[in-house]
Amino acid sequence: MKRFVFLIVTLLSVACVFAEEFTLRDAVLWQGKKGIGAVLPSVDGESYYQLRGGDKVVKVSFKTGNEQVIFDSSTARDCNISQWSGFEMAPDESKILLYTNYEAIYRHSFRADYYVYEIRHNKLTKLSEAGREEIATFSPDARMVAFVHDNNIYIKKLDYGTQVAVTTDGKKNNVINGVPDWVYQEELDLLNGMAWSPDNLTLSFIRWDESNVKTYPLQMYHGACNPIKENELYPGMYEYKYPKAGCDNSVVSVLSYDVENRTVKSMNIPMTKDDYVAKIVYGKTPERLMVTKLNRHQNEVSLYAVNPRSTVAKLIYTEKSDTWVDFSMVANAVYYDDFFVLRSEKSGWTHLYQYSNSGSLMRQLTNGNWNVTAYYGYNPLNKTFYFQSTQVSPLDRTIAKVDAKGVVSTIVNGAGTYSATFSGNMAYYIQNFSDAKTPNQYRVINMATGKKVRDLQLNEEYAEKYTGSNVPKREFFQFESDGNMLNGYMIKPLGFNSSKRYPVIMSQYSGPGSQMVKNSWKVDWEEYFATQGYIVVCVDGRGTGFRGKAFESAVYMKLGQLETVDQIAAAKYMASQPYVDAKHIGIWGWSFGGYEVLMAMSQTDSPYAAGVAIAPVTDWRFYDSIYTERFMRTPNENENGYNQGSPLKRIGKQKGRLLIMAGTADDNVHITNTYQYAAEMTQQNKMFDMMVFLNMNHSINGCETRVPLYMKVLEFFNNNLKK
């Protein structure tokens, strides 16, 4: 399990001072809501670790809340650093890895300067003189740290202060060792491709050969938000490997390094050059390197147990689908001494399964027309498994358990969204609760009694401001589209008068497996726009998640088609309401949601007077291989699906006024999508508005850029929906 703890000063950890009035700034910068910071449970299960103030690591008792400072920058020997970005505890908790000078690479990956702190000796030491390391990872005995620098893996032996190169063939945009390439990080959620054996004698890792992957160049300008000085007169260029649908991916292999004799072996896993390795992790013993392999069509996932010394791989588990498999459920299997637990959708719903180490099914732990949405762990003392599920409804999340007799029961009552962070011994958990009317509340719960131990953060000041009459509330509703009952929410203007007719903004994302309509706390631009006289509506159509496999996979091979049917049905449903101005309905979306805006506005029966598409895909041929092919296969295999789902090929039918927005440095949905769409619109004499954000990535965030972004969106809708 990855054990990094980040300290990024964010919305969840900083209290802001706000005016009494509910403003656009409040809404889109999410000011004021407090979290509890990242939590790392201790090995003994009685405490957890946190970084406080950027300069201290504290150990906090679950039971009492008493804190013990185990690292302090002001008192540590040889420490001249006052602020840290994050930390990782050693497995035996004798040392701490701390990092500073955090530099983001892609959405989740980063490089930084790492230091090792020995708790017993109160001594801080730089991990490597070169600095700028990635994915630094302790060995199980905490005597070594593996890390990546400039695409090569190194091991630092802490007892001797020596450093050994594990690989030497790493080269930018050619070969990467240990750190996943861009598309693996983005679409397989893999950030660390290294795994230590439990006996500390082997370091296994994944190697990415991306030499045949085409390079994508991003032009970088001087800019105004964190300006790049060297680009003041001439723009610079950032280039990286980005495989598009149907194009070459990295060729991956799994290798193991013998720490004692310093040799590297290639693991004998049955693979083609097109297969993916979704994860490697050791399954409790040095002879069981568990490798999750996924075929390129992503409709078959296989789990192998590999002996790193003999290199022999044994197939333990496999799962196939007529559409796609959720590889992450296998990749994130949890291993115990005699068995492992994974989730699977093979029954049509996501449930827990217990398998022996040999791969034999011991039992299906849960069953029913609901989904297990997270697995929390197993308590061997009472032989009970704990998990999060949709047992209450697809809109809610509850915390539940299944005992040794197979009896499933919830351990929290009522609707809303509950999530948990359990202690290592499953004796306590930190409960995070919210619903549509209640901001996040954090409490410590005693599992034995089910009683609250103490409150951590109730967000009372925040709730006093945002749950009052000055902020519109979400109301849930259902309606039928094409024989399917769909879930939605509606935010009505303050002082709503049912005898009036209001313009409507349809907000949606619509991507496969996503969910926007849920019973959890959120205040965003939608609430603010409702204060400006709009009814804001969101509907989750077919393809979205947590309604069963059939509902989600209905969009297979035809992205954008059924989603558009359902979004237009939602708009027409709203148009039929007596309090809606049917001639002034707009639609909004970001990323896949922006794509769906373009699809819906170019449907023959489109009812939209205006739409805003932010960072949209405009043809799936432009997007990355793993995501696109999961749902569409390759362009050669599914030409009709790609054509039918291409906004670029539907421009002749486009109706309504359009605003399209994108960041020029978007490494995910390249601005090529926006530029090409704009070019085709111009060629066909279609009028539109456009706004680009210099050097901004897919999130278009930083320097409070979200404020002018939404000011522009509001101005656009005011000009086109309030005439």
PyMOL commands that set and color helices and strands:
alter all, ss='L'
color gray80, all
select helices_A, chain A and resi 24-29+182-187+229-231+327-331+460-466+525-531+549-553+561-575+592-601+620-622+625-632+639-644+647-653+672-683+706-721
alter helices_A, ss='H'
color red, helices_A
select strands_A, chain A and resi 5-6+40-41+47-52+56-61+67-72+86-89+95-104+110-118+123-126+134-138+144-149+152-157+162-165+175-177+194-196+202-209+215-220+236-241+251-258+263-266+276-282+289-294+300-306+313-320+334-335+339-344+351-356+361-364+372-379+384-389+398-402+408-410+417-422+428-435+438-446+452-457+474-481+484-491+502-507+535-540+580-590+610-614+657-663+689-693
alter strands_A, ss='S'
color yellow, strands_A
deselect
rebuild
show_as cartoon
